[in-house]
Amino acid sequence: MPKSAMVRARVEPRLKVRAERVLDRLGLTPTEAITVFYRQIELRNGLPFDVVIPNATTLKTFRDTDAGRDLVVCKDAEDMFRKLGI
């Protein structure tokens, strides 16, 4: 089917630049990424990811992780599984 519909959106310029760098590394144009996004919406009959507001515990975990607190460092997958008791 020929492409003839136009989608226009305004986004923060820095966000656009950063996102398009990622898309470039993935080998996708912005048009292709939007098409994938729309196709996933169609297939799932909704957004292709959860949209939630993090609770207080999750926010604290994000802050602690960003600050390097309470991290468990593993040498490899085997070490990780051992520390998890799996």
PDB file with SEQRES, HELIX, SHEET and CRYST1 records, atoms N, CA, C and O in Angstrom:
SEQRES   1 A   86  MET PRO LYS SER ALA MET VAL ARG ALA ARG VAL GLU PRO          
SEQRES   2 A   86  ARG LEU LYS VAL ARG ALA GLU ARG VAL LEU ASP ARG LEU          
SEQRES   3 A   86  GLY LEU THR PRO THR GLU ALA ILE THR VAL PHE TYR ARG          
SEQRES   4 A   86  GLN ILE GLU LEU ARG ASN GLY LEU PRO PHE ASP VAL VAL          
SEQRES   5 A   86  ILE PRO ASN ALA THR THR LEU LYS THR PHE ARG ASP THR          
SEQRES   6 A   86  ASP ALA GLY ARG ASP LEU VAL VAL CYS LYS ASP ALA GLU          
SEQRES   7 A   86  ASP MET PHE ARG LYS LEU GLY ILE                              
HELIX    1 AA1 PRO A   13  LEU A   26  1                                  14    
HELIX    2 AA2 PRO A   30  ARG A   44  1                                  15    
HELIX    3 AA3 ALA A   56  ASP A   66  1                                  11    
HELIX    4 AA4 ALA A   77  LEU A   84  1                                   8    
CRYST1    1.000    1.000    1.000  90.00  90.00  90.00 P 1           1          
ATOM      1  N   MET A   1       0.848  -1.171   0.000  1.00  0.00           N  
ATOM      2  CA  MET A   1       0.000   0.000   0.000  1.00  0.00           C  
ATOM      3  C   MET A   1       0.898   1.239   0.000  1.00  0.00           C  
ATOM      4  O   MET A   1       1.831   1.322   0.798  1.00  0.00           O  
ATOM      5  N   PRO A   2       0.631   2.184  -0.869  1.00  0.00           N  
ATOM      6  CA  PRO A   2       1.457   3.399  -0.908  1.00  0.00           C  
ATOM      7  C   PRO A   2       1.259   4.234   0.352  1.00  0.00           C  
ATOM      8  O   PRO A   2       0.174   4.286   0.930  1.00  0.00           O  
ATOM      9  N   LYS A   3       2.335   4.876   0.751  1.00  0.00           N  
ATOM     10  CA  LYS A   3       2.280   5.728   1.940  1.00  0.00           C  
ATOM     11  C   LYS A   3       1.822   7.114   1.517  1.00  0.00           C  
ATOM     12  O   LYS A   3       2.464   7.773   0.700  1.00  0.00           O  
ATOM     13  N   SER A   4       0.704   7.545   2.085  1.00  0.00           N  
ATOM     14  CA  SER A   4       0.214   8.867   1.726  1.00  0.00           C  
ATOM     15  C   SER A   4      -0.267   9.671   2.930  1.00  0.00           C  
ATOM     16  O   SER A   4      -0.551  10.860   2.791  1.00  0.00           O  
ATOM     17  N   ALA A   5      -0.366   9.059   4.099  1.00  0.00           N  
ATOM     18  CA  ALA A   5      -0.824   9.773   5.287  1.00  0.00           C  
ATOM     19  C   ALA A   5       0.371  10.420   5.986  1.00  0.00           C  
ATOM     20  O   ALA A   5       1.466   9.859   6.007  1.00  0.00           O  
ATOM     21  N   MET A   6       0.153  11.580   6.544  1.00  0.00           N  
ATOM     22  CA  MET A   6       1.211  12.330   7.214  1.00  0.00           C  
ATOM     23  C   MET A   6       0.956  12.334   8.720  1.00  0.00           C  
ATOM     24  O   MET A   6      -0.175  12.522   9.168  1.00  0.00           O  
ATOM     25  N   VAL A   7       2.019  12.126   9.493  1.00  0.00           N  
ATOM     26  CA  VAL A   7       1.963  12.228  10.954  1.00  0.00           C  
ATOM     27  C   VAL A   7       2.911  13.348  11.333  1.00  0.00           C  
ATOM     28  O   VAL A   7       4.079  13.338  10.946  1.00  0.00           O  
ATOM     29  N   ARG A   8       2.409  14.322  12.095  1.00  0.00           N  
ATOM     30  CA  ARG A   8       3.248  15.431  12.551  1.00  0.00           C  
ATOM     31  C   ARG A   8       3.177  15.492  14.062  1.00  0.00           C  
ATOM     32  O   ARG A   8       2.109  15.349  14.657  1.00  0.00           O  
ATOM     33  N   ALA A   9       4.326  15.705  14.671  1.00  0.00           N  
ATOM     34  CA  ALA A   9       4.369  15.806  16.126  1.00  0.00           C  
ATOM     35  C   ALA A   9       5.473  16.771  16.525  1.00  0.00           C  
ATOM     36  O   ALA A   9       6.498  16.867  15.851  1.00  0.00           O  
ATOM     37  N   ARG A  10       5.263  17.471  17.600  1.00  0.00           N  
ATOM     38  CA  ARG A  10       6.291  18.353  18.141  1.00  0.00           C  
ATOM     39  C   ARG A  10       6.892  17.659  19.356  1.00  0.00           C  
ATOM     40  O   ARG A  10       6.181  17.193  20.246  1.00  0.00           O  
ATOM     41  N   VAL A  11       8.231  17.602  19.367  1.00  0.00           N  
ATOM     42  CA  VAL A  11       8.939  17.004  20.492  1.00  0.00           C  
ATOM     43  C   VAL A  11      10.094  17.915  20.879  1.00  0.00           C  
ATOM     44  O   VAL A  11      10.528  18.765  20.101  1.00  0.00           O  
ATOM     45  N   GLU A  12      10.570  17.720  22.078  1.00  0.00           N  
ATOM     46  CA  GLU A  12      11.719  18.482  22.567  1.00  0.00           C  
ATOM     47  C   GLU A  12      12.919  18.201  21.646  1.00  0.00           C  
ATOM     48  O   GLU A  12      13.227  17.040  21.378  1.00  0.00           O  
ATOM     49  N   PRO A  13      13.591  19.243  21.164  1.00  0.00           N  
ATOM     50  CA  PRO A  13      14.702  19.041  20.210  1.00  0.00           C  
ATOM     51  C   PRO A  13      15.784  18.075  20.692  1.00  0.00           C  
ATOM     52  O   PRO A  13      16.254  17.249  19.910  1.00  0.00           O  
ATOM     53  N   ARG A  14      16.187  18.159  21.954  1.00  0.00           N  
ATOM     54  CA  ARG A  14      17.237  17.262  22.454  1.00  0.00           C  
ATOM     55  C   ARG A  14      16.763  15.820  22.470  1.00  0.00           C  
ATOM     56  O   ARG A  14      17.531  14.906  22.168  1.00  0.00           O  
ATOM     57  N   LEU A  15      15.498  15.611  22.823  1.00  0.00           N  
ATOM     58  CA  LEU A  15      14.932  14.264  22.813  1.00  0.00           C  
ATOM     59  C   LEU A  15      14.954  13.701  21.397  1.00  0.00           C  
ATOM     60  O   LEU A  15      15.302  12.537  21.195  1.00  0.00           O  
ATOM     61  N   LYS A  16      14.588  14.516  20.424  1.00  0.00           N  
ATOM     62  CA  LYS A  16      14.588  14.096  19.018  1.00  0.00           C  
ATOM     63  C   LYS A  16      15.983  13.666  18.583  1.00  0.00           C  
ATOM     64  O   LYS A  16      16.143  12.616  17.961  1.00  0.00           O  
ATOM     65  N   VAL A  17      16.980  14.460  18.902  1.00  0.00           N  
ATOM     66  CA  VAL A  17      18.361  14.149  18.518  1.00  0.00           C  
ATOM     67  C   VAL A  17      18.813  12.845  19.169  1.00  0.00           C  
ATOM     68  O   VAL A  17      19.374  11.978  18.500  1.00  0.00           O  
ATOM     69  N   ARG A  18      18.570  12.704  20.471  1.00  0.00           N  
ATOM     70  CA  ARG A  18      19.012  11.493  21.177  1.00  0.00           C  
ATOM     71  C   ARG A  18      18.290  10.256  20.653  1.00  0.00           C  
ATOM     72  O   ARG A  18      18.911   9.214  20.446  1.00  0.00           O  
ATOM     73  N   ALA A  19      16.992  10.369  20.440  1.00  0.00           N  
ATOM     74  CA  ALA A  19      16.226   9.222  19.941  1.00  0.00           C  
ATOM     75  C   ALA A  19      16.672   8.837  18.534  1.00  0.00           C  
ATOM     76  O   ALA A  19      16.792   7.652  18.222  1.00  0.00           O  
ATOM     77  N   GLU A  20      16.918   9.834  17.685  1.00  0.00           N  
ATOM     78  CA  GLU A  20      17.327   9.529  16.316  1.00  0.00           C  
ATOM     79  C   GLU A  20      18.728   8.927  16.255  1.00  0.00           C  
ATOM     80  O   GLU A  20      19.035   8.180  15.325  1.00  0.00           O  
ATOM     81  N   ARG A  21      19.579   9.237  17.225  1.00  0.00           N  
ATOM     82  CA  ARG A  21      20.888   8.573  17.307  1.00  0.00           C  
ATOM     83  C   ARG A  21      20.703   7.076  17.577  1.00  0.00           C  
ATOM     84  O   ARG A  21      21.376   6.238  16.977  1.00  0.00           O  
ATOM     85  N   VAL A  22      19.792   6.761  18.477  1.00  0.00           N  
ATOM     86  CA  VAL A  22      19.507   5.355  18.782  1.00  0.00           C  
ATOM     87  C   VAL A  22      18.926   4.670  17.552  1.00  0.00           C  
ATOM     88  O   VAL A  22      19.337   3.565  17.201  1.00  0.00           O  
ATOM     89  N   LEU A  23      17.979   5.320  16.903  1.00  0.00           N  
ATOM     90  CA  LEU A  23      17.375   4.738  15.703  1.00  0.00           C  
ATOM     91  C   LEU A  23      18.426   4.484  14.636  1.00  0.00           C  
ATOM     92  O   LEU A  23      18.395   3.457  13.957  1.00  0.00           O  
ATOM     93  N   ASP A  24      19.350   5.416  14.488  1.00  0.00           N  
ATOM     94  CA  ASP A  24      20.416   5.254  13.503  1.00  0.00           C  
ATOM     95  C   ASP A  24      21.258   4.016  13.812  1.00  0.00           C  
ATOM     96  O   ASP A  24      21.614   3.258  12.910  1.00  0.00           O  
ATOM     97  N   ARG A  25      21.571   3.817  15.091  1.00  0.00           N  
ATOM     98  CA  ARG A  25      22.341   2.630  15.484  1.00  0.00           C  
ATOM     99  C   ARG A  25      21.559   1.349  15.210  1.00  0.00           C  
ATOM    100  O   ARG A  25      22.150   0.298  14.962  1.00  0.00           O  
ATOM    101  N   LEU A  26      20.238   1.437  15.254  1.00  0.00           N  
ATOM    102  CA  LEU A  26      19.390   0.283  14.965  1.00  0.00           C  
ATOM    103  C   LEU A  26      19.138   0.111  13.469  1.00  0.00           C  
ATOM    104  O   LEU A  26      18.550  -0.883  13.042  1.00  0.00           O  
ATOM    105  N   GLY A  27      19.585   1.085  12.679  1.00  0.00           N  
ATOM    106  CA  GLY A  27      19.375   1.010  11.237  1.00  0.00           C  
ATOM    107  C   GLY A  27      17.971   1.391  10.814  1.00  0.00           C  
ATOM    108  O   GLY A  27      17.494   0.955   9.766  1.00  0.00           O  
ATOM    109  N   LEU A  28      17.302   2.206  11.627  1.00  0.00           N  
ATOM    110  CA  LEU A  28      15.934   2.627  11.339  1.00  0.00           C  
ATOM    111  C   LEU A  28      15.859   4.123  11.106  1.00  0.00           C  
ATOM    112  O   LEU A  28      16.546   4.902  11.768  1.00  0.00           O  
ATOM    113  N   THR A  29      15.029   4.514  10.172  1.00  0.00           N  
ATOM    114  CA  THR A  29      14.716   5.929  10.010  1.00  0.00           C  
ATOM    115  C   THR A  29      13.592   6.269  10.976  1.00  0.00           C  
ATOM    116  O   THR A  29      12.904   5.367  11.453  1.00  0.00           O  
ATOM    117  N   PRO A  30      13.389   7.551  11.276  1.00  0.00           N  
ATOM    118  CA  PRO A  30      12.250   7.917  12.113  1.00  0.00           C  
ATOM    119  C   PRO A  30      10.922   7.428  11.524  1.00  0.00           C  
ATOM    120  O   PRO A  30      10.043   6.988  12.265  1.00  0.00           O  
ATOM    121  N   THR A  31      10.773   7.501  10.208  1.00  0.00           N  
ATOM    122  CA  THR A  31       9.541   7.025   9.568  1.00  0.00           C  
ATOM    123  C   THR A  31       9.345   5.531   9.805  1.00  0.00           C  
ATOM    124  O   THR A  31       8.237   5.088  10.108  1.00  0.00           O  
ATOM    125  N   GLU A  32      10.422   4.751   9.669  1.00  0.00           N  
ATOM    126  CA  GLU A  32      10.318   3.312   9.898  1.00  0.00           C  
ATOM    127  C   GLU A  32       9.981   3.011  11.358  1.00  0.00           C  
ATOM    128  O   GLU A  32       9.190   2.110  11.641  1.00  0.00           O  
ATOM    129  N   ALA A  33      10.578   3.763  12.283  1.00  0.00           N  
ATOM    130  CA  ALA A  33      10.309   3.549  13.707  1.00  0.00           C  
ATOM    131  C   ALA A  33       8.851   3.869  14.036  1.00  0.00           C  
ATOM    132  O   ALA A  33       8.212   3.142  14.797  1.00  0.00           O  
ATOM    133  N   ILE A  34       8.335   4.935  13.474  1.00  0.00           N  
ATOM    134  CA  ILE A  34       6.932   5.290  13.712  1.00  0.00           C  
ATOM    135  C   ILE A  34       6.018   4.226  13.118  1.00  0.00           C  
ATOM    136  O   ILE A  34       4.997   3.879  13.712  1.00  0.00           O  
ATOM    137  N   THR A  35       6.382   3.708  11.949  1.00  0.00           N  
ATOM    138  CA  THR A  35       5.585   2.645  11.332  1.00  0.00           C  
ATOM    139  C   THR A  35       5.577   1.397  12.211  1.00  0.00           C  
ATOM    140  O   THR A  35       4.530   0.774  12.390  1.00  0.00           O  
ATOM    141  N   VAL A  36       6.739   1.026  12.764  1.00  0.00           N  
ATOM    142  CA  VAL A  36       6.811  -0.122  13.670  1.00  0.00           C  
ATOM    143  C   VAL A  36       5.930   0.137  14.891  1.00  0.00           C  
ATOM    144  O   VAL A  36       5.174  -0.739  15.312  1.00  0.00           O  
ATOM    145  N   PHE A  37       6.029   1.328  15.453  1.00  0.00           N  
ATOM    146  CA  PHE A  37       5.235   1.696  16.622  1.00  0.00           C  
ATOM    147  C   PHE A  37       3.742   1.585  16.315  1.00  0.00           C  
ATOM    148  O   PHE A  37       3.001   0.977  17.087  1.00  0.00           O  
ATOM    149  N   TYR A  38       3.295   2.157  15.213  1.00  0.00           N  
ATOM    150  CA  TYR A  38       1.885   2.092  14.823  1.00  0.00           C  
ATOM    151  C   TYR A  38       1.447   0.649  14.568  1.00  0.00           C  
ATOM    152  O   TYR A  38       0.340   0.262  14.945  1.00  0.00           O  
ATOM    153  N   ARG A  39       2.308  -0.147  13.931  1.00  0.00           N  
ATOM    154  CA  ARG A  39       1.966  -1.546  13.652  1.00  0.00           C  
ATOM    155  C   ARG A  39       1.770  -2.306  14.960  1.00  0.00           C  
ATOM    156  O   ARG A  39       0.846  -3.111  15.082  1.00  0.00           O  
ATOM    157  N   GLN A  40       2.641  -2.050  15.939  1.00  0.00           N  
ATOM    158  CA  GLN A  40       2.511  -2.712  17.234  1.00  0.00           C  
ATOM    159  C   GLN A  40       1.230  -2.270  17.956  1.00  0.00           C  
ATOM    160  O   GLN A  40       0.574  -3.092  18.596  1.00  0.00           O  
ATOM    161  N   ILE A  41       0.875  -1.011  17.863  1.00  0.00           N  
ATOM    162  CA  ILE A  41      -0.381  -0.541  18.442  1.00  0.00           C  
ATOM    163  C   ILE A  41      -1.545  -1.294  17.822  1.00  0.00           C  
ATOM    164  O   ILE A  41      -2.456  -1.741  18.519  1.00  0.00           O  
ATOM    165  N   GLU A  42      -1.502  -1.427  16.504  1.00  0.00           N  
ATOM    166  CA  GLU A  42      -2.565  -2.136  15.788  1.00  0.00           C  
ATOM    167  C   GLU A  42      -2.624  -3.607  16.221  1.00  0.00           C  
ATOM    168  O   GLU A  42      -3.703  -4.121  16.515  1.00  0.00           O  
ATOM    169  N   LEU A  43      -1.474  -4.281  16.261  1.00  0.00           N  
ATOM    170  CA  LEU A  43      -1.445  -5.705  16.602  1.00  0.00           C  
ATOM    171  C   LEU A  43      -1.877  -5.978  18.032  1.00  0.00           C  
ATOM    172  O   LEU A  43      -2.542  -6.978  18.300  1.00  0.00           O  
ATOM    173  N   ARG A  44      -1.502  -5.095  18.955  1.00  0.00           N  
ATOM    174  CA  ARG A  44      -1.799  -5.303  20.375  1.00  0.00           C  
ATOM    175  C   ARG A  44      -3.094  -4.636  20.819  1.00  0.00           C  
ATOM    176  O   ARG A  44      -3.559  -4.831  21.942  1.00  0.00           O  
ATOM    177  N   ASN A  45      -3.663  -3.848  19.917  1.00  0.00           N  
ATOM    178  CA  ASN A  45      -4.884  -3.105  20.252  1.00  0.00           C  
ATOM    179  C   ASN A  45      -4.645  -2.195  21.457  1.00  0.00           C  
ATOM    180  O   ASN A  45      -5.511  -2.055  22.322  1.00  0.00           O  
ATOM    181  N   GLY A  46      -3.468  -1.581  21.504  1.00  0.00           N  
ATOM    182  CA  GLY A  46      -3.091  -0.687  22.591  1.00  0.00           C  
ATOM    183  C   GLY A  46      -1.612  -0.381  22.483  1.00  0.00           C  
ATOM    184  O   GLY A  46      -0.948  -0.803  21.537  1.00  0.00           O  
ATOM    185  N   LEU A  47      -1.106   0.348  23.445  1.00  0.00           N  
ATOM    186  CA  LEU A  47       0.317   0.670  23.442  1.00  0.00           C  
ATOM    187  C   LEU A  47       1.148  -0.595  23.631  1.00  0.00           C  
ATOM    188  O   LEU A  47       0.742  -1.490  24.372  1.00  0.00           O  
ATOM    189  N   PRO A  48       2.312  -0.687  22.969  1.00  0.00           N  
ATOM    190  CA  PRO A  48       3.128  -1.896  23.060  1.00  0.00           C  
ATOM    191  C   PRO A  48       4.031  -1.943  24.294  1.00  0.00           C  
ATOM    192  O   PRO A  48       5.028  -2.666  24.304  1.00  0.00           O  
ATOM    193  N   PHE A  49       3.694  -1.188  25.318  1.00  0.00           N  
ATOM    194  CA  PHE A  49       4.456  -1.180  26.562  1.00  0.00           C  
ATOM    195  C   PHE A  49       3.546  -0.671  27.661  1.00  0.00           C  
ATOM    196  O   PHE A  49       2.550   0.003  27.397  1.00  0.00           O  
ATOM    197  N   ASP A  50       3.895  -1.001  28.901  1.00  0.00           N  
ATOM    198  CA  ASP A  50       3.111  -0.534  30.038  1.00  0.00           C  
ATOM    199  C   ASP A  50       3.359   0.951  30.265  1.00  0.00           C  
ATOM    200  O   ASP A  50       4.494   1.418  30.178  1.00  0.00           O  
ATOM    201  N   VAL A  51       2.310   1.676  30.552  1.00  0.00           N  
ATOM    202  CA  VAL A  51       2.420   3.087  30.910  1.00  0.00           C  
ATOM    203  C   VAL A  51       1.963   3.190  32.359  1.00  0.00           C  
ATOM    204  O   VAL A  51       0.776   3.079  32.665  1.00  0.00           O  
ATOM    205  N   VAL A  52       2.942   3.405  33.248  1.00  0.00           N  
ATOM    206  CA  VAL A  52       2.645   3.433  34.678  1.00  0.00           C  
ATOM    207  C   VAL A  52       3.406   4.564  35.350  1.00  0.00           C  
ATOM    208  O   VAL A  52       4.411   5.051  34.832  1.00  0.00           O  
ATOM    209  N   ILE A  53       2.919   4.966  36.489  1.00  0.00           N  
ATOM    210  CA  ILE A  53       3.612   5.948  37.321  1.00  0.00           C  
ATOM    211  C   ILE A  53       4.336   5.156  38.403  1.00  0.00           C  
ATOM    212  O   ILE A  53       3.695   4.438  39.171  1.00  0.00           O  
ATOM    213  N   PRO A  54       5.673   5.274  38.477  1.00  0.00           N  
ATOM    214  CA  PRO A  54       6.413   4.498  39.479  1.00  0.00           C  
ATOM    215  C   PRO A  54       5.973   4.852  40.896  1.00  0.00           C  
ATOM    216  O   PRO A  54       5.706   6.011  41.214  1.00  0.00           O  
ATOM    217  N   ASN A  55       5.904   3.814  41.743  1.00  0.00           N  
ATOM    218  CA  ASN A  55       5.550   4.062  43.141  1.00  0.00           C  
ATOM    219  C   ASN A  55       6.786   4.523  43.909  1.00  0.00           C  
ATOM    220  O   ASN A  55       7.881   4.585  43.349  1.00  0.00           O  
ATOM    221  N   ALA A  56       6.611   4.844  45.180  1.00  0.00           N  
ATOM    222  CA  ALA A  56       7.705   5.396  45.994  1.00  0.00           C  
ATOM    223  C   ALA A  56       8.890   4.431  46.088  1.00  0.00           C  
ATOM    224  O   ALA A  56      10.042   4.863  46.042  1.00  0.00           O  
ATOM    225  N   THR A  57       8.619   3.142  46.219  1.00  0.00           N  
ATOM    226  CA  THR A  57       9.696   2.157  46.322  1.00  0.00           C  
ATOM    227  C   THR A  57      10.512   2.112  45.033  1.00  0.00           C  
ATOM    228  O   THR A  57      11.742   2.071  45.068  1.00  0.00           O  
ATOM    229  N   THR A  58       9.820   2.121  43.900  1.00  0.00           N  
ATOM    230  CA  THR A  58      10.511   2.090  42.610  1.00  0.00           C  
ATOM    231  C   THR A  58      11.343   3.353  42.417  1.00  0.00           C  
ATOM    232  O   THR A  58      12.484   3.274  41.961  1.00  0.00           O  
ATOM    233  N   LEU A  59      10.792   4.513  42.755  1.00  0.00           N  
ATOM    234  CA  LEU A  59      11.536   5.766  42.625  1.00  0.00           C  
ATOM    235  C   LEU A  59      12.787   5.767  43.499  1.00  0.00           C  
ATOM    236  O   LEU A  59      13.851   6.217  43.076  1.00  0.00           O  
ATOM    237  N   LYS A  60      12.644   5.254  44.729  1.00  0.00           N  
ATOM    238  CA  LYS A  60      13.806   5.172  45.624  1.00  0.00           C  
ATOM    239  C   LYS A  60      14.862   4.241  45.028  1.00  0.00           C  
ATOM    240  O   LYS A  60      16.054   4.541  45.082  1.00  0.00           O  
ATOM    241  N   THR A  61      14.434   3.131  44.469  1.00  0.00           N  
ATOM    242  CA  THR A  61      15.368   2.187  43.843  1.00  0.00           C  
ATOM    243  C   THR A  61      16.090   2.836  42.678  1.00  0.00           C  
ATOM    244  O   THR A  61      17.298   2.658  42.522  1.00  0.00           O  
ATOM    245  N   PHE A  62      15.363   3.593  41.850  1.00  0.00           N  
ATOM    246  CA  PHE A  62      15.995   4.310  40.734  1.00  0.00           C  
ATOM    247  C   PHE A  62      17.072   5.265  41.259  1.00  0.00           C  
ATOM    248  O   PHE A  62      18.188   5.300  40.740  1.00  0.00           O  
ATOM    249  N   ARG A  63      16.722   6.042  42.300  1.00  0.00           N  
ATOM    250  CA  ARG A  63      17.675   7.011  42.855  1.00  0.00           C  
ATOM    251  C   ARG A  63      18.892   6.302  43.438  1.00  0.00           C  
ATOM    252  O   ARG A  63      20.026   6.722  43.208  1.00  0.00           O  
ATOM    253  N   ASP A  64      18.661   5.229  44.191  1.00  0.00           N  
ATOM    254  CA  ASP A  64      19.768   4.487  44.796  1.00  0.00           C  
ATOM    255  C   ASP A  64      20.674   3.886  43.723  1.00  0.00           C  
ATOM    256  O   ASP A  64      21.898   3.950  43.829  1.00  0.00           O  
ATOM    257  N   THR A  65      20.074   3.312  42.705  1.00  0.00           N  
ATOM    258  CA  THR A  65      20.864   2.712  41.621  1.00  0.00           C  
ATOM    259  C   THR A  65      21.676   3.775  40.901  1.00  0.00           C  
ATOM    260  O   THR A  65      22.860   3.577  40.629  1.00  0.00           O  
ATOM    261  N   ASP A  66      21.045   4.903  40.591  1.00  0.00           N  
ATOM    262  CA  ASP A  66      21.759   5.988  39.913  1.00  0.00           C  
ATOM    263  C   ASP A  66      22.935   6.494  40.747  1.00  0.00           C  
ATOM    264  O   ASP A  66      23.958   6.914  40.206  1.00  0.00           O  
ATOM    265  N   ALA A  67      22.776   6.447  42.068  1.00  0.00           N  
ATOM    266  CA  ALA A  67      23.834   6.909  42.967  1.00  0.00           C  
ATOM    267  C   ALA A  67      24.846   5.803  43.280  1.00  0.00           C  
ATOM    268  O   ALA A  67      25.823   6.042  43.989  1.00  0.00           O  
ATOM    269  N   GLY A  68      24.617   4.598  42.757  1.00  0.00           N  
ATOM    270  CA  GLY A  68      25.541   3.492  42.993  1.00  0.00           C  
ATOM    271  C   GLY A  68      25.378   2.816  44.336  1.00  0.00           C  
ATOM    272  O   GLY A  68      26.286   2.122  44.793  1.00  0.00           O  
ATOM    273  N   ARG A  69      24.226   3.007  44.982  1.00  0.00           N  
ATOM    274  CA  ARG A  69      23.967   2.405  46.298  1.00  0.00           C  
ATOM    275  C   ARG A  69      23.208   1.083  46.144  1.00  0.00           C  
ATOM    276  O   ARG A  69      22.408   0.905  45.226  1.00  0.00           O  
ATOM    277  N   ASP A  70      23.484   0.172  47.065  1.00  0.00           N  
ATOM    278  CA  ASP A  70      22.755  -1.103  47.160  1.00  0.00           C  
ATOM    279  C   ASP A  70      22.807  -1.925  45.875  1.00  0.00           C  
ATOM    280  O   ASP A  70      21.829  -2.578  45.513  1.00  0.00           O  
ATOM    281  N   LEU A  71      23.948  -1.892  45.187  1.00  0.00           N  
ATOM    282  CA  LEU A  71      24.111  -2.675  43.969  1.00  0.00           C  
ATOM    283  C   LEU A  71      24.744  -4.018  44.292  1.00  0.00           C  
ATOM    284  O   LEU A  71      25.585  -4.117  45.185  1.00  0.00           O  
ATOM    285  N   VAL A  72      24.343  -5.039  43.574  1.00  0.00           N  
ATOM    286  CA  VAL A  72      24.983  -6.343  43.670  1.00  0.00           C  
ATOM    287  C   VAL A  72      25.703  -6.550  42.344  1.00  0.00           C  
ATOM    288  O   VAL A  72      25.072  -6.644  41.291  1.00  0.00           O  
ATOM    289  N   VAL A  73      27.018  -6.620  42.406  1.00  0.00           N  
ATOM    290  CA  VAL A  73      27.829  -6.766  41.201  1.00  0.00           C  
ATOM    291  C   VAL A  73      28.186  -8.241  41.023  1.00  0.00           C  
ATOM    292  O   VAL A  73      28.611  -8.911  41.964  1.00  0.00           O  
ATOM    293  N   CYS A  74      28.005  -8.728  39.799  1.00  0.00           N  
ATOM    294  CA  CYS A  74      28.286 -10.129  39.498  1.00  0.00           C  
ATOM    295  C   CYS A  74      29.368 -10.209  38.430  1.00  0.00           C  
ATOM    296  O   CYS A  74      29.414  -9.388  37.514  1.00  0.00           O  
ATOM    297  N   LYS A  75      30.242 -11.211  38.560  1.00  0.00           N  
ATOM    298  CA  LYS A  75      31.315 -11.394  37.575  1.00  0.00           C  
ATOM    299  C   LYS A  75      30.768 -11.900  36.255  1.00  0.00           C  
ATOM    300  O   LYS A  75      31.253 -11.524  35.188  1.00  0.00           O  
ATOM    301  N   ASP A  76      29.751 -12.757  36.331  1.00  0.00           N  
ATOM    302  CA  ASP A  76      29.177 -13.359  35.134  1.00  0.00           C  
ATOM    303  C   ASP A  76      27.815 -13.943  35.499  1.00  0.00           C  
ATOM    304  O   ASP A  76      27.352 -13.797  36.630  1.00  0.00           O  
ATOM    305  N   ALA A  77      27.176 -14.603  34.534  1.00  0.00           N  
ATOM    306  CA  ALA A  77      25.836 -15.151  34.764  1.00  0.00           C  
ATOM    307  C   ALA A  77      25.850 -16.203  35.869  1.00  0.00           C  
ATOM    308  O   ALA A  77      24.935 -16.256  36.691  1.00  0.00           O  
ATOM    309  N   GLU A  78      26.875 -17.030  35.888  1.00  0.00           N  
ATOM    310  CA  GLU A  78      26.964 -18.060  36.914  1.00  0.00           C  
ATOM    311  C   GLU A  78      27.023 -17.445  38.317  1.00  0.00           C  
ATOM    312  O   GLU A  78      26.358 -17.927  39.233  1.00  0.00           O  
ATOM    313  N   ASP A  79      27.809 -16.392  38.484  1.00  0.00           N  
ATOM    314  CA  ASP A  79      27.911 -15.678  39.755  1.00  0.00           C  
ATOM    315  C   ASP A  79      26.558 -15.065  40.125  1.00  0.00           C  
ATOM    316  O   ASP A  79      26.154 -15.096  41.287  1.00  0.00           O  
ATOM    317  N   MET A  80      25.868 -14.512  39.135  1.00  0.00           N  
ATOM    318  CA  MET A  80      24.558 -13.911  39.387  1.00  0.00           C  
ATOM    319  C   MET A  80      23.565 -14.967  39.900  1.00  0.00           C  
ATOM    320  O   MET A  80      22.864 -14.749  40.888  1.00  0.00           O  
ATOM    321  N   PHE A  81      23.522 -16.121  39.200  1.00  0.00           N  
ATOM    322  CA  PHE A  81      22.602 -17.178  39.612  1.00  0.00           C  
ATOM    323  C   PHE A  81      22.942 -17.690  41.005  1.00  0.00           C  
ATOM    324  O   PHE A  81      22.043 -17.980  41.795  1.00  0.00           O  
ATOM    325  N   ARG A  82      24.238 -17.806  41.315  1.00  0.00           N  
ATOM    326  CA  ARG A  82      24.654 -18.247  42.639  1.00  0.00           C  
ATOM    327  C   ARG A  82      24.177 -17.264  43.705  1.00  0.00           C  
ATOM    328  O   ARG A  82      23.666 -17.670  44.749  1.00  0.00           O  
ATOM    329  N   LYS A  83      24.345 -15.979  43.437  1.00  0.00           N  
ATOM    330  CA  LYS A  83      23.920 -14.966  44.415  1.00  0.00           C  
ATOM    331  C   LYS A  83      22.412 -14.908  44.547  1.00  0.00           C  
ATOM    332  O   LYS A  83      21.898 -14.550  45.607  1.00  0.00           O  
ATOM    333  N   LEU A  84      21.693 -15.256  43.487  1.00  0.00           N  
ATOM    334  CA  LEU A  84      20.235 -15.307  43.548  1.00  0.00           C  
ATOM    335  C   LEU A  84      19.716 -16.599  44.171  1.00  0.00           C  
ATOM    336  O   LEU A  84      18.533 -16.713  44.491  1.00  0.00           O  
ATOM    337  N   GLY A  85      20.610 -17.568  44.339  1.00  0.00           N  
ATOM    338  CA  GLY A  85      20.208 -18.853  44.907  1.00  0.00           C  
ATOM    339  C   GLY A  85      19.470 -19.724  43.917  1.00  0.00           C  
ATOM    340  O   GLY A  85      18.636 -20.547  44.293  1.00  0.00           O  
ATOM    341  N   ILE A  86      19.781 -19.539  42.658  1.00  0.00           N  
ATOM    342  CA  ILE A  86      19.108 -20.322  41.601  1.00  0.00           C  
ATOM    343  C   ILE A  86      20.028 -21.414  41.111  1.00  0.00           C  
ATOM    344  O   ILE A  86      19.656 -22.184  40.226  1.00  0.00           O  
TER     345      ILE A  86                                                      
END                                                                             
